[in-house]
Amino acid sequence: MPKFSANLGFLWPDRPLPERIKAAARAGFKAIELHWPYDTDAAEVRGLCAELGLTLLGVNTSKGDAAKGESGLGALPGREAEFQQTVDQAIDWSIASGARAIHAMAGIVPAGAPAAGAPAAAPADTFVRNLKLAADKAAAHGLTLLLEPLNPRDAPGYFYSTLAQADAVLDRVGKPNVRIMFDAYHVGVTEGDVLTRLARYLPRIGHVQIAAVPSRAEPDEGELRYEALFEKLDELGYDGWVGCEYKPRADTDDGLAWTRKLGVRLDSIGP
């Protein structure tokens, strides 16, 4: 059975981050991952994780101006300096907090821009150049960069939506500390055939996330049978964490009944 992380961007959303961290520990999780924790002191988060025996996995680069609908800056021509500032912010926060990975957010590209895998596409060229620089900065501190395609239903206009597009970016970047974030929810909504794609891209996967397809609720409903996905992860020898990045149907603690239904132990830290 894989080992599971609480994504505190979605779980216990009614509480400040320190209280969400405590709630994750009480629920039995041994790891957490975050979205945009930059309004919380990194040293406080490090101290709480140490006290509670939690591993802090990763964070996201800033969205940019969320009020304007921005969702990252990495693939936006002309915003290179701003993107590197978000990378520097994430690196500094990760060093201080003990986080291990950074999801480098690509952003919403202009309408009519070439697709992510198209040759000489300005957004793709921008993203590749940005990632090469960011990867070198992250590698100096032992940090991994993660690339996550987002489904076009939830994130219309986002730079990429398929694993093949992320894989093409990895080929061009050519840095060993840049990996794919395999979010089974996004893969299920965009492409389907989740288990086959998991096996195909496993050598390049740096992290896995889960949520029900298509509701994004607890992973005990919907089209994707997660018992089979967990079995596949074991079969493939995946030894990383699986992030529970779902939106609870109601109370987060009550919703954790899914773990009993699927035979999951949150206190597992792997074989």
Backbone torsions as a table, in degrees:
resi	resn	phi	psi	omega
1	MET	NA	133.0	179.2
2	PRO	-63.6	170.1	174.3
3	LYS	-101.1	142.7	-167.0
4	PHE	-116.9	142.2	178.9
5	SER	-116.2	144.9	176.2
6	ALA	-89.9	120.5	174.8
7	ASN	-86.0	109.7	-173.0
8	LEU	-87.3	8.8	166.6
9	GLY	-72.9	-28.6	-176.5
10	PHE	-116.2	-31.8	-175.2
11	LEU	-84.9	141.3	-175.2
12	TRP	50.3	53.6	-172.7
13	PRO	-70.0	-12.2	-177.1
14	ASP	-87.0	6.5	-174.0
15	ARG	-124.0	153.1	172.3
16	PRO	-64.7	159.3	-172.7
17	LEU	-55.3	-45.5	179.3
18	PRO	-56.7	-37.0	179.1
19	GLU	-72.8	-32.0	175.6
20	ARG	-66.1	-39.1	178.3
21	ILE	-61.8	-44.4	178.9
22	LYS	-64.3	-39.6	179.8
23	ALA	-63.9	-39.5	178.6
24	ALA	-62.4	-41.6	178.8
25	ALA	-65.5	-42.5	178.8
26	ARG	-61.9	-34.7	-179.0
27	ALA	-73.3	-14.8	177.7
28	GLY	110.1	-4.9	179.1
29	PHE	-63.3	147.8	176.6
30	LYS	-110.5	-1.1	177.4
31	ALA	-148.6	155.2	176.5
32	ILE	-134.8	158.9	172.2
33	GLU	-140.2	153.9	-169.2
34	LEU	-128.3	165.0	174.5
35	HIS	-97.5	-81.3	-177.3
36	TRP	-129.4	84.8	-171.4
37	PRO	-91.5	17.1	-163.6
38	TYR	-72.6	-10.1	174.8
39	ASP	-89.8	4.2	176.6
40	THR	-113.5	137.1	-178.1
41	ASP	-61.9	125.8	-177.0
42	ALA	-63.8	-36.4	-179.9
43	ALA	-65.4	-35.9	176.8
44	GLU	-63.8	-42.4	179.2
45	VAL	-64.6	-43.8	177.6
46	ARG	-58.7	-44.6	-179.3
47	GLY	-63.6	-42.6	178.8
48	LEU	-63.2	-43.9	-179.7
49	CYS	-62.6	-41.2	178.7
50	ALA	-64.3	-43.0	-178.9
51	GLU	-64.5	-37.2	-173.4
52	LEU	-97.3	-0.2	179.0
53	GLY	71.3	36.4	-178.0
54	LEU	-106.5	142.3	171.1
55	THR	-93.6	129.0	178.1
56	LEU	-95.6	118.0	-172.5
57	LEU	-87.9	-61.6	-171.9
58	GLY	-160.1	172.5	179.3
59	VAL	-138.6	171.8	175.0
60	ASN	-106.0	149.9	166.5
61	THR	-67.5	156.3	-178.4
62	SER	-58.6	149.1	177.6
63	LYS	-71.4	-22.2	-168.7
64	GLY	98.7	-134.0	179.1
65	ASP	-92.9	92.9	-177.2
66	ALA	-63.7	-29.7	179.7
67	ALA	-63.6	-24.2	178.0
68	LYS	-96.6	7.8	178.5
69	GLY	83.5	14.6	179.5
70	GLU	-74.2	148.6	-178.0
71	SER	-140.1	53.1	-176.4
72	GLY	108.4	163.9	-172.9
73	LEU	-128.6	-2.8	-168.4
74	GLY	-60.9	-32.4	-176.4
75	ALA	-107.0	17.4	-176.2
76	LEU	-99.9	108.2	178.5
77	PRO	-57.1	138.2	-179.0
78	GLY	88.3	-6.6	-178.8
79	ARG	-113.5	19.7	-173.2
80	GLU	-59.4	-45.1	-177.9
81	ALA	-63.5	-39.3	178.6
82	GLU	-65.8	-40.6	178.3
83	PHE	-62.0	-44.5	179.8
84	GLN	-63.0	-30.9	174.6
85	GLN	-64.7	-39.4	178.3
86	THR	-68.1	-34.0	176.4
87	VAL	-66.3	-45.7	179.4
88	ASP	-60.8	-41.4	177.3
89	GLN	-59.6	-46.0	-178.7
90	ALA	-66.1	-39.9	178.6
91	ILE	-64.2	-47.7	-179.4
92	ASP	-60.1	-43.5	-178.9
93	TRP	-67.2	-39.1	179.9
94	SER	-65.5	-42.8	178.2
95	ILE	-59.7	-44.6	-176.8
96	ALA	-72.0	-30.5	-175.2
97	SER	-95.1	-22.5	-175.2
98	GLY	95.4	8.0	177.7
99	ALA	-65.3	153.5	-172.2
100	ARG	-109.0	-19.6	-172.6
101	ALA	-144.7	157.2	-178.9
102	ILE	-132.8	122.7	172.3
103	HIS	-79.9	113.1	-179.7
104	ALA	-85.5	105.9	-173.4
105	MET	-80.9	131.9	-172.1
106	ALA	-84.4	-41.3	176.8
107	GLY	103.9	171.2	176.9
108	ILE	-85.0	122.1	-177.6
109	VAL	-91.9	155.4	-179.2
110	PRO	-59.4	146.6	177.3
111	ALA	-58.6	135.6	179.2
112	GLY	87.9	-2.8	178.7
113	ALA	-68.2	150.2	178.8
114	PRO	-60.2	152.2	-179.2
115	ALA	-65.5	161.9	-173.9
116	ALA	-57.6	-34.9	-177.3
117	GLY	-92.5	2.4	-176.9
118	ALA	-75.0	143.1	178.4
119	PRO	-67.6	145.1	176.1
120	ALA	56.3	29.2	177.2
121	ALA	-80.0	124.2	-175.0
122	ALA	-56.6	-47.1	178.2
123	PRO	-61.8	-39.6	179.8
124	ALA	-65.7	-44.4	177.9
125	ASP	-60.0	-42.2	179.2
126	THR	-62.2	-45.3	-178.0
127	PHE	-63.6	-42.9	-179.8
128	VAL	-62.5	-46.8	179.3
129	ARG	-61.8	-43.2	-179.9
130	ASN	-62.4	-42.1	-177.4
131	LEU	-68.9	-36.7	178.3
132	LYS	-59.6	-45.6	179.2
133	LEU	-67.6	-45.8	-178.9
134	ALA	-63.4	-38.8	-179.4
135	ALA	-63.7	-40.5	178.5
136	ASP	-64.7	-41.7	178.2
137	LYS	-64.5	-41.9	179.9
138	ALA	-67.5	-40.7	-177.7
139	ALA	-61.6	-30.9	179.6
140	ALA	-62.5	-17.8	-179.8
141	HIS	-119.0	15.8	178.0
142	GLY	70.0	25.7	-177.1
143	LEU	-101.2	147.9	176.6
144	THR	-102.0	142.3	170.1
145	LEU	-100.2	137.5	-179.9
146	LEU	-115.1	139.0	178.1
147	LEU	-112.9	124.6	-175.5
148	GLU	-126.4	110.3	171.5
149	PRO	-68.5	137.7	-179.5
150	LEU	-112.1	140.1	-175.9
151	ASN	-67.5	145.5	-174.4
152	PRO	-73.0	-13.2	175.9
153	ARG	-72.2	-46.4	-179.8
154	ASP	-82.3	-30.2	-175.4
155	ALA	-130.5	68.2	-178.7
156	PRO	-62.5	134.8	178.7
157	GLY	86.5	-2.4	179.7
158	TYR	-64.8	149.7	-170.8
159	PHE	-52.4	-42.6	179.7
160	TYR	-142.4	154.1	-177.5
161	SER	-132.8	-6.9	-176.6
162	THR	-121.7	156.8	176.9
163	LEU	-65.9	-34.8	178.9
164	ALA	-62.3	-37.7	177.8
165	GLN	-66.5	-42.6	176.8
166	ALA	-62.8	-39.8	-179.9
167	ASP	-63.3	-39.3	178.2
168	ALA	-64.4	-38.4	176.6
169	VAL	-63.9	-43.8	178.3
170	LEU	-58.3	-41.6	178.8
171	ASP	-58.2	-42.7	-176.6
172	ARG	-75.2	-34.6	-179.0
173	VAL	-71.7	-46.0	174.4
174	GLY	65.5	35.0	179.9
175	LYS	-116.8	130.7	-174.3
176	PRO	-67.6	-19.8	-179.1
177	ASN	-95.9	17.8	173.0
178	VAL	-111.7	122.7	-171.3
179	ARG	-134.4	169.7	178.6
180	ILE	-91.2	136.3	167.1
181	MET	-92.3	111.0	-177.6
182	PHE	-92.6	94.6	177.2
183	ASP	-92.8	107.3	-174.5
184	ALA	-60.9	-28.1	176.9
185	TYR	-66.1	-52.3	-179.7
186	HIS	-62.5	-40.9	178.6
187	VAL	-62.8	-42.5	-179.3
188	GLY	-64.1	-41.0	-179.4
189	VAL	-70.9	-42.1	-174.1
190	THR	-81.4	-44.9	-166.5
191	GLU	-123.3	-31.2	-174.2
192	GLY	72.6	-168.8	178.8
193	ASP	50.5	48.4	-167.9
194	VAL	-63.0	-43.7	-175.6
195	LEU	-67.4	-38.7	177.6
196	THR	-64.7	-42.0	179.8
197	ARG	-68.6	-35.3	176.3
198	LEU	-59.3	-46.8	180.0
199	ALA	-65.0	-40.2	-177.1
200	ARG	-64.2	-42.4	-172.8
201	TYR	-99.5	2.6	-176.4
202	LEU	-50.4	-42.2	-178.5
203	PRO	-59.2	-18.5	-178.7
204	ARG	-111.7	6.5	-177.7
205	ILE	-86.7	128.4	177.5
206	GLY	-104.4	-17.4	-179.6
207	HIS	-162.0	150.7	178.8
208	VAL	-122.5	140.5	175.3
209	GLN	-129.8	156.5	-175.8
210	ILE	-136.8	151.9	169.3
211	ALA	-170.9	158.1	-179.7
212	ALA	-62.5	144.9	174.4
213	VAL	-111.4	123.2	8.9
214	PRO	-102.3	7.2	-169.3
215	SER	-81.4	-21.9	-172.5
216	ARG	65.0	20.3	176.2
217	ALA	-87.6	-165.4	177.5
218	GLU	-52.8	144.7	-172.5
219	PRO	-79.1	35.3	177.7
220	ASP	-114.8	19.3	178.5
221	GLU	-143.6	169.8	171.4
222	GLY	92.8	-161.6	-169.3
223	GLU	-82.8	-22.4	-174.5
224	LEU	-103.3	120.9	-180.0
225	ARG	-85.8	105.0	-171.9
226	TYR	-72.6	-22.7	173.6
227	GLU	-56.6	-40.0	-179.9
228	ALA	-69.2	-37.8	179.1
229	LEU	-65.9	-41.9	179.0
230	PHE	-63.4	-40.6	177.1
231	GLU	-62.1	-39.6	179.9
232	LYS	-66.4	-40.7	177.5
233	LEU	-59.7	-43.2	177.8
234	ASP	-64.4	-43.6	-179.3
235	GLU	-60.6	-38.6	-177.7
236	LEU	-80.5	-10.1	179.5
237	GLY	80.4	23.0	177.7
238	TYR	-67.1	125.5	-177.3
239	ASP	-116.2	13.3	177.5
240	GLY	-87.9	-173.5	179.7
241	TRP	-88.8	156.8	174.2
242	VAL	-115.8	115.0	-176.2
243	GLY	-84.2	127.3	177.5
244	CYS	-85.3	85.5	-176.8
245	GLU	-106.6	64.5	179.3
246	TYR	-117.0	162.1	178.0
247	LYS	-100.1	111.2	-175.2
248	PRO	-57.2	142.4	177.9
249	ARG	-64.6	-32.0	179.5
250	ALA	-152.8	-121.0	179.7
251	ASP	-68.6	132.8	-176.7
252	THR	-61.6	-45.7	-178.4
253	ASP	-63.6	-43.2	177.7
254	ASP	-62.0	-38.1	-178.3
255	GLY	-66.2	-19.3	179.5
256	LEU	-68.5	0.1	171.7
257	ALA	-59.1	-19.6	177.5
258	TRP	-58.8	-30.7	-178.1
259	THR	-65.4	-37.2	178.2
260	ARG	-71.0	-38.2	179.2
261	LYS	-63.7	-35.6	-176.8
262	LEU	-99.7	2.9	177.8
263	GLY	70.9	33.8	-176.9
264	VAL	-97.5	138.7	172.7
265	ARG	-109.1	115.7	-178.4
266	LEU	-70.8	-21.1	-177.8
267	ASP	-88.1	7.4	177.8
268	SER	-72.9	140.0	173.5
269	ILE	-121.6	27.8	174.9
270	GLY	97.9	174.0	-177.3
271	PRO	-69.4	NA	NA
